[in-house]
Amino acid sequence: DAASPPKKTYLIAKVIREFYEIAARYTKEGILDPRTIPSLPEVEEIIRLKELPLEEVEKKIPQIISNLKSRIESMRKEAA
């Protein structure tokens, strides 16, 4: 987004990449169904980062990734 500061844009791109890497890994392991990825709450949270100030984005990103990992870990336990 041209209106976002470069650091904010970089952080959002970085979290999208990290989300993709996590989702891809667990999809390959058969834990995460690729059809469910768009409906994960973390997807909406990432989309909303653009609306937040930089300081809020910096705080929110670790929380989003942590929530995603916790959600997938719960799925892993359910599948076992």
C-alpha positions in Angstrom: 0.0 0.0 0.0 1.6 3.3 -1.1 0.1 5.2 1.9 1.7 2.9 4.5 5.1 3.6 5.9 7.8 1.3 4.5 8.4 -0.4 7.8 4.7 -1.2 8.3 4.5 -2.6 4.7 7.6 -4.7 5.4 6.2 -6.1 8.6 2.9 -7.0 7.0 4.6 -8.7 4.1 6.8 -10.5 6.6 3.8 -11.8 8.6 2.1 -12.9 5.4 5.1 -14.9 4.4 5.4 -16.5 7.9 1.7 -17.3 7.9 2.1 -18.9 4.4 5.2 -21.0 5.5 3.4 -22.2 8.6 0.2 -23.0 6.7 2.2 -24.8 3.9 4.1 -26.9 6.4 1.0 -28.1 8.2 -0.9 -28.6 5.0 1.8 -30.9 3.8 1.7 -32.8 7.1 -2.0 -33.3 6.6 -3.0 -31.3 9.7 -4.4 -28.3 8.0 -6.9 -28.6 5.2 -6.1 -25.9 2.6 -9.8 -25.2 2.0 -10.1 -24.0 5.6 -7.1 -21.5 5.4 -9.2 -18.6 4.1 -11.6 -18.9 7.0 -9.0 -18.9 9.8 -9.4 -15.9 12.1 -5.7 -15.0 11.6 -6.3 -14.3 8.0 -8.8 -11.6 8.9 -6.4 -10.2 11.5 -3.6 -10.0 8.9 -5.9 -8.2 6.5 -6.8 -5.7 9.3 -3.1 -4.9 10.1 -3.2 -2.3 7.2 -5.7 -0.2 9.1 -3.6 -0.1 12.3 -0.8 2.3 13.3 2.7 1.0 13.1 3.1 0.5 16.9 -0.1 -1.6 17.0 1.1 -3.7 14.0 4.4 -4.4 15.8 2.4 -5.6 18.9 -0.2 -7.6 16.9 2.1 -9.7 14.7 3.7 -11.9 17.3 0.2 -12.5 18.7 -1.2 -13.5 15.3 1.6 -16.0 14.7 1.3 -17.4 18.3 -2.5 -17.8 17.9 -2.0 -19.6 14.5 0.5 -22.0 16.0 -1.8 -22.7 19.0 -4.7 -23.3 16.7 -2.7 -25.7 14.6 -1.3 -27.5 17.6 -4.9 -28.0 18.8 -5.8 -29.4 15.3 -2.8 -31.7 15.6 -4.0 -33.1 19.0 -7.5 -33.6 17.7 -6.1 -35.5 14.7 -4.0 -37.8 16.9 
